[in-house]
Amino acid sequence: MDLRRLSHVVVLAEELHFVRAAERVHLSQPAFSRSIQTIEAELGLRLFERGERGVSDVRPTPAGLFVIEGARKLLFDARCLRRNIDLYRDVELGDASFGTGPFPAVMLMPRVLAELRREHPKVGLRVEESNWKQLLERLRAEAIEFFVSDTTELPRDASLTVRMLAPHPVDFFARAGHPLVGRPCTFEEVWDYGLASATPPEVMKNQLTALLGTQVSDSSFLALECDNFAIPRAVALTTDTVLAATRALVSADTASGALALLDILDRPSLIVQPGIVSLTGRAPSPMAQKAMECVERVARELAGVAGAAVSQA
């Protein structure tokens, strides 16, 4: 079966327009039409219904839908095989591209990337930092091999494989000398000073809404939301804004006394549940596999440190 013609079938299914599909694969419209007609003849199936104008009203037939689904899998496997053959031929681990959410970017990536660079100095690493929705788009587009992010809102999808990492509770921290430091307080008092955090998932917003009731504004949920964690951290260190974070994220600041853990009497129980997300059925490149193993190892070590800190608190 001709993979090139199968790719034309998939492109036409996505564009639903012969001219646009032909332009996308850099063929003339007549040549593209002949390619579709040829594979339909080979299979003995009509894959697309043509409209009256022939090029502007195209939709897959039931047989076409069946073939398109299988074609996508074949083309995906072919790309994976081609990549792995290239790596095998070159006797190299290959470069790796992956993504990270804001919490793992601070908690895990400095150690992970340092270890990978020490062990494999000739390998190239490309890391994208963003929220899980954008990272998922990049993963499905095969622009990255995996990403590490909070999985609380990640859709349960058979096309995704998730390797869960240790969960981390969210605590609340304020700068040294803050009016709330050194005494018990309520979450309402914390809220009055303004809360800064990476963008929280909906489940966290719902928990805080239930706790605070009418005080929550739909238009501006937190005082500061930013997926670059360095920004809310810097604001909390220099203002009375309270920082929502895991203990591992601010361990250096709490050790130095720059930030202090608040004693909140009605502290909400919020959890960050990170995981490693990849495409089901796609074998990772050797370097991506080593990177995922490194992420898991560092996450286990940090979970042990965080657990010891909690037991001592």
C-alpha positions in Angstrom: 0.0 0.0 0.0 1.4 3.4 -1.0 2.1 5.5 2.1 2.3 8.6 0.0 -1.2 8.1 -1.4 -2.5 7.3 2.1 -1.1 10.6 3.3 -3.0 12.3 0.5 -6.2 10.6 1.8 -5.5 11.9 5.3 -4.8 15.5 4.1 -8.0 15.5 2.1 -10.0 14.3 5.1 -8.5 17.2 7.1 -9.0 19.9 4.4 -12.3 18.6 2.9 -11.3 20.5 -0.2 -9.3 19.2 -3.2 -7.6 22.5 -4.1 -6.5 23.3 -0.5 -5.4 19.7 0.0 -3.4 19.7 -3.2 -1.7 23.0 -2.3 -0.8 21.5 1.1 1.1 18.6 -0.4 2.6 20.7 -3.2 0.7 19.0 -6.1 -1.5 20.4 -8.8 -5.2 19.8 -8.3 -5.5 17.3 -11.2 -2.5 15.3 -10.0 -3.9 15.2 -6.4 -7.3 14.1 -7.7 -5.6 11.3 -9.7 -3.8 10.1 -6.6 -7.1 9.9 -4.7 -8.8 8.1 -7.7 -5.9 5.6 -7.9 -6.1 4.5 -4.3 -9.9 4.3 -4.5 -9.5 2.0 -7.5 -6.8 -0.1 -5.7 -9.0 -0.5 -2.7 -12.2 -1.0 -4.6 -13.9 1.6 -2.3 -15.2 5.1 -2.7 -13.5 7.1 0.1 -15.0 10.5 -0.5 -18.3 11.9 -1.7 -17.9 14.8 -4.1 -20.2 17.8 -4.1 -21.8 19.3 -7.2 -18.7 21.6 -7.7 -16.4 18.6 -7.1 -13.7 20.5 -5.1 -15.5 22.5 -2.5 -17.9 20.0 -0.9 -16.0 16.9 0.0 -16.7 14.5 2.8 -15.6 11.0 3.7 -17.8 8.0 3.1 -18.3 5.4 5.9 -15.6 3.3 4.1 -13.4 6.4 3.9 -13.7 7.0 7.7 -12.6 3.4 8.2 -9.6 3.8 5.9 -8.6 7.2 7.2 -8.4 5.9 10.8 -6.1 3.1 9.7 -4.0 5.4 7.5 -3.3 7.7 10.3 -1.9 4.8 12.4 0.2 3.5 9.5 1.7 6.9 8.8 2.4 7.5 12.5 4.2 4.1 12.8 6.1 4.9 9.6 7.4 8.2 11.0 8.4 6.5 14.2 10.2 3.7 12.3 12.0 6.2 10.0 13.2 8.2 13.0 14.4 5.1 14.9 16.2 3.8 11.8 18.0 7.2 11.5 19.1 7.0 15.2 20.2 3.4 14.8 22.2 4.1 11.6 24.0 7.0 13.2 24.7 5.0 16.4 23.6 8.1 18.4 21.2 8.7 21.2 19.7 11.5 19.2 18.5 14.9 20.3 15.3 15.2 22.4 12.5 17.8 22.5 10.0 17.8 25.4 7.8 20.2 27.3 7.3 21.2 30.9 4.6 22.9 32.9 5.4 25.8 35.3 5.7 23.8 38.5 8.0 21.0 37.0 10.0 23.7 35.3 11.1 25.0 38.7 10.9 21.8 40.7 12.4 19.2 38.4 14.0 20.7 35.3 17.1 22.4 36.7 18.3 19.0 38.2 17.1 16.9 35.3 18.7 19.0 32.6 22.0 19.3 34.6 22.2 15.5 35.0 21.4 14.9 31.3 24.0 17.5 30.2 26.7 15.9 32.5 26.0 12.4 31.2 25.4 13.2 27.5 27.3 16.4 26.7 27.0 15.9 22.9 23.3 15.6 22.9 21.0 18.5 22.1 18.0 19.2 24.4 15.1 21.5 23.5 12.6 22.2 26.3 9.4 24.2 25.9 7.7 25.7 29.0 3.9 26.3 28.8 0.6 25.2 30.3 -0.7 21.6 29.7 -3.2 22.6 27.0 -0.6 24.1 24.7 1.9 21.3 25.5 -0.8 18.7 24.5 -1.2 20.5 21.2 2.6 20.4 20.6 2.6 16.7 21.6 -0.2 15.7 19.2 1.6 17.7 16.4 4.7 15.6 17.2 6.7 18.7 17.9 7.7 17.3 21.3 8.1 13.7 22.4 6.6 14.1 25.9 5.8 16.7 28.5 5.8 16.9 32.3 2.9 18.8 33.8 0.1 18.8 36.3 -2.4 16.2 35.1 -5.4 17.3 37.2 -7.3 18.5 34.1 -5.7 16.3 31.5 -8.4 14.4 29.5 -8.5 10.7 30.0 -7.7 9.6 26.4 -6.5 6.2 25.1 -4.1 8.0 22.8 -2.2 9.4 25.7 0.1 7.4 28.1 0.6 9.1 31.5 3.4 8.0 33.9 2.3 9.5 37.3 4.8 11.2 39.5 4.5 11.8 43.3 1.8 14.3 44.2 2.7 17.6 46.0 0.4 19.5 48.4 0.1 23.2 47.8 1.0 25.5 50.7 0.9 29.2 51.2 4.0 31.4 51.9 4.7 35.0 52.7 7.8 37.2 52.9 9.7 37.5 56.2 8.0 40.3 58.2 4.6 39.8 56.6 1.7 40.6 59.0 0.4 37.0 58.8 3.8 35.4 59.5 4.3 33.9 63.0 0.6 33.6 64.0 -2.4 31.5 63.1 -4.7 33.0 60.5 -7.7 32.2 58.3 -7.7 31.7 54.6 -10.0 34.7 54.3 -7.2 36.8 55.8 -4.8 35.3 53.2 -7.2 36.1 50.4 -7.4 39.7 51.5 -3.7 40.2 51.0 -4.0 38.8 47.4 -2.8 35.4 46.2 -0.2 34.8 43.5 0.3 31.5 41.7 0.8 29.7 38.5 -2.6 29.4 36.7 -4.6 27.0 38.9 -6.7 24.2 37.4 -10.5 24.5 37.5 -10.7 21.9 40.4 -8.6 24.2 42.6 -10.7 27.2 41.6 -13.8 25.4 42.6 -12.4 24.4 46.0 -11.4 28.0 46.7 -14.7 29.3 45.5 -16.5 26.9 47.9 -14.3 28.1 50.7 -14.6 31.8 50.0 -18.1 32.0 48.5 -19.1 35.4 47.1 -15.6 36.9 47.6 -14.3 35.2 44.4 -14.5 37.3 41.2 -15.0 35.4 37.9 -13.1 38.1 36.0 -10.0 38.0 38.2 -9.7 34.9 40.3 -6.2 35.4 41.8 -4.4 38.6 42.5 -1.7 37.3 40.1 -1.7 34.3 37.8 1.4 33.6 35.7 2.8 30.4 34.3 6.3 31.7 34.7 6.7 30.9 38.4 9.6 33.2 38.8 7.3 36.2 38.5 4.7 35.4 41.3 7.7 34.3 43.5 9.4 37.7 43.0 6.2 39.5 43.7 5.7 37.6 47.0 9.2 38.3 48.1 8.8 42.1 47.7 5.2 42.7 48.5 2.5 41.5 50.9 1.1 39.2 48.2 0.8 35.6 49.4 2.4 32.9 47.3 0.7 29.5 46.6 3.3 26.9 45.9 4.6 23.5 46.8 7.3 23.2 49.4 9.8 21.9 46.9 9.4 25.0 44.8 10.4 27.4 47.5 12.7 25.2 49.6 15.7 27.6 49.1 13.6 30.6 50.1 12.2 29.0 53.3 15.7 27.7 54.2 17.1 31.2 53.9 14.2 32.7 55.8 13.1 34.9 52.8 9.7 33.1 52.8 7.8 31.6 55.6 5.0 29.0 55.7 1.8 30.4 56.9 -0.2 28.7 59.7 -3.7 28.7 58.1 -6.4 27.3 60.4 -8.8 26.4 57.6 -6.1 25.7 55.0 -7.7 24.2 51.8 -6.3 20.8 50.8 -4.9 21.5 47.3 -2.8 19.0 45.4 -0.5 19.3 42.3 -0.5 15.9 40.5 2.3 15.9 38.0 2.9 13.2 35.4 4.9 12.4 32.2 2.6 12.5 29.2 3.4 10.8 25.9 1.6 9.5 22.8 0.4 5.9 23.2 2.0 3.6 20.7 5.0 5.9 19.9 8.3 4.4 21.1 10.4 7.2 22.6 13.8 8.0 21.1 16.7 6.7 23.2 17.4 10.2 24.6 13.7 10.9 25.4 13.6 7.6 27.3 16.6 8.6 29.3 15.1 12.0 30.0 11.8 10.4 31.2 13.7 8.1 33.5 15.7 11.0 34.9 12.5 13.0 35.5 11.0 10.0 37.5 14.2 9.6 39.5 14.5 13.3 40.4 10.8 13.4 41.2 11.1 10.5 43.7 14.1 12.1 45.4 12.3 15.4 45.7 9.2 13.7 47.1 11.3 12.1 49.8 12.8 15.5 50.7 9.3 17.1 50.8 8.0 14.3 52.9 10.8 14.7 55.4 10.2 18.4 55.5 6.5 17.9 56.2 7.2 15.4 59.0 9.5 17.9 60.7 7.0 20.9 60.3 
